[in-house]
Amino acid sequence: MGEQAPSKVAICAIWVWFIPLIPLALALAIFLGELQASTFLFINTFTQYVPDTIWAWLTFLGNGWGIFAICFPLLLLSPRLLTAGIIAGAISAIASSTLKSLFDLPRPASVLSEESFYRIGEPLLHRAFPSGHTLTAFAIAGALYFSCNKQSRRPLLLLFALAALVGLSRNAVGAHWLTDVLGGAGFGIWCGMLGAVLVRYVPENQLIPTKIWPKLIAFGGLVAMYFHLTETMDLVHNLPLQYASAILVSLTLILFIKAQFIKSE
């Protein structure tokens, strides 16, 4: 992954900022067309052929602490990309909370009968739109993609496919309508693009391991480890992935501490 130093060059063409309107428009069409239940039940039915653990692990990739832990090695490999992801993640958290409170729409479990669809985990009833997990996944994908130089971006398109699977998992576990997922994708891409724009204003010399910002990120890694080891993130199926992520964070922290001594010599 190539890092991109701060510059005044636009991260992308102006027209790219309009791409998120596509999933948002589709979400509106489904909602106004009263296709909420039919689209949800169709997706929820055919996704049952995939093991629950797969959908649970994909949902984990939309959990803020989960994706932070998985991306944590970027603290050493590409701190600018990780910083872009953190900024986008913070923006997405604010956007998700604000939009959920603003719309306050019911989830499938509060509208449909329990026997009419498949659900993994406890029933969630309120604050449906947008899907926070989907919003987070697309925000991180967008931040990483647009923070890279254009020559390195092509392989990172797979991040958007992965984010789409995270969104699909929210239908599969019975937590969200398709409109929630589409809304999360649209708003998430915008959050990611904003993160990529804002990270350009972080000076390169503030991203080396001995500076305060990387140390704050490292402290965040300790907090992430605590949650991974003491909480159940979304679904019990995710516990093995949580423990593996905690190990990943701990190994990165060991190397980060070693970098402190190397720099200080």
N, C-alpha and C positions, 0 to 999 in steps of 0.2 A: 504494500500500500504506500503510494507516494504521498508525502505531506505537501501541503501547499502553504507557502509563507504568506503573510499578510500582503495584500496588494489592493489596488484600486480597481482591478479588473473585475467585471461582474462574474459571479459564479456560474451563470448560465444566461441563455438568451431570455429576453423579456417574456416571450410566449410560454416558456416553461412554467412560469408562475400561474398560468391559467389551467394547467393540467389537473390540479386538484378539483377544479370545478366539474370534471367529468364524473367522478364517483359521487360527488355531492348532488349533481343533477339526477343521477340514476337513483340515488336514495330518495330524493324528493318524488320522482316519478312512481316508485314502488309504494311510497307512503300514500300519495294522493290517489293512486290506482287501487288502493285497498288490497295490495298484494303482500302485505306483511306476513300474515299467517301462512299463506301457500308457499312463498319462497323459503321461509324458515323451515317449514315441515319437510319440504323437498330436500333441502341441504341436510337437515338433521337426520333424515332417514337414510340417505345413501352414505353418510359419513360413519354410520354404525358398523360398516364392514371393516373399518380400520380400528385396531386395538385402542382401548381407552388411554393407555400409557402414551401413545404417540400424540394424541390430542392434548393430553395433560402437559407433556413436555413442550409442545408448541405454545401452549398458553403461558408456560413459564417464560418463554422468550419475549412475552409482552409485559411481564412483571418488571417494574422499575428496578428493584434490587436484583432480580435475576439477570436481566440484560447487562446491568452495570458490572456484575461479577464476571460474566462471560467476556465482556469487553475489557476487563481490568488489565490484562497483559499489555494493552496499548499504552499504559502508563510508561512502559519502557520502550516499546516498539515505535509508537507514534503518539506522543502526548497531545499533539494538536488535534488529531482525530478524536481522541478520547475526550478532550475538552469540548470539541464541537458537539459530541454526543451528550455530554453532561448539560451543556447549555440548552440543547434541543429538548432533552429530557425534562429539564426544569420548566421550560416553556410549555411543553405538552402536558405536564402535571397541572399547571395553572389553567390551561385551555380546557382540559378534561373536566376538572372540578367546576369551572365556571359554566361550561356548556351543559353538563349534567344537571346542575342546579337550575339553569335557565329553562331547559325543556322539561325536565322531570317526568319523562315518559315511562310507562310500565314495561317491564321485561316479559318475555314469553311465559314464565312461571306464574305471573300474576294475571294472565289473560286466558291462557289455554289450560285445559284439564291436564292433570299430572300424567294420566295414562296415554295422552295423545302424542307425546314426544319423549325422546330419550334425553336423560339428564345425568351428568356426572358431577357429584358433589352436592353441597347444600343449595336449595333453591334461592335464587336472587330475584327480588321483586320490583325494585324501583331504580330510578336514575339510569335508564337504558342508553340514551343517546348522548354522545357517541360512545362506542366501545373504547374504554380507556386502554385496554391491552393492545388493541389494534392501533390506536393513536400513537402509543409509545413506540411500538414496533416500527411503524412507518416514519416516525420522527427520527429514530436512531438510524434507520436505513438512509433517510434523506440526508441527515447530517454527515454521515460517513461518506456517502456518495459525492455530495457536492463540495465536501472539504478537500477531496483529492484533486490532483491536477487531472486535466482531461485525458491524458494518455493512460492514466491508471484506473479510470472509472469503469470501463466496460465490464470487467469481472464482477464489479460491485453491484451490477444490475440484479444479480442473484439475491441480493439483500432484500429487494422489493418483492421478489417471488416468495422469499421466506416470510416476509411481513404479511403477505397475502395469506399464507398458510396459518399464520398466527390468528388472523382475522377469521379464517374458516374454522379454526378450532373453537372460537367463541360461539359459533352456531352449533358445532358438533357437541359441545358440552352442555348445550341448552341454556346458555347465559344471555345471548343477544340475538336480535333480529338481524337480517341482512342489511337493513338500512343503518343500523348502528355501526356495523362493520365498515360499510361504505363511507359513512360520515367520519369514522375514525381514520380511515385511509386518507381522505381528502384533507382534513385538518392536520393530520400527522405529517404529511408531506410538507405542508406550509411551515410547520414547527421545525422540521429538519432543515429546510432551506434557510430559515431565520437563524438557526444555530450555526450554519455554515457561513452566513454573512457576518455574524457577530464575532466568531472566533478569529476572523482576519485581523481584528483589532487587538488581539492578545500578542504582545511582543515576544519574539522568539526566545530572547534571553530569560523570559520568565517561565519557560517550560522545561528548563534543565532540572535534573533531580534535586539539586541542592536549594532550589528556590521554594518559596512558601506555598505556591499554588499546587505543585506536584505533591508536597507533603500533606496538604489538605485533602487531596484526592486519596493519598495513602491512608489517611485517617478514615476516610469514607469507606475504604476497603475493609478496615477493621469492623466498622459498623455493619457492613454488608455480611461479613463472616458471622457476626453475632446473630443476625436475623436468619441467615441460612441454617445455622446450627440449632436455633431455639424455636423457630416458628415453622408452621406449615404454609408454604406459599401457594395459595389458591387451592391445590388439590394434594391429597396424601400421596398420589402417584409420583409427585415431584421430589420426594425426600431423597432418593438416590442422586438425582441431578443436583439438588441443593448441596449435598455433602461433596460431590465432585467439584462443584463451583467453589465451595469454601476452600478446598485443596488448591484449586487454581489460583485463588486470591492469595493464599498463604505463600505459595511458591513465588508469586510475583513480588510480594512484600519482602521476602528474603533477598531476592535479587535487587530490589529497590534499596534496601538497607545497605547491601554491599556496595551499590553505586554511590551511596553517601560517603563511605570511607575512601573509595577510589578518588572521588572528586576532591576530598579534603586533603589528600596526600600531596 
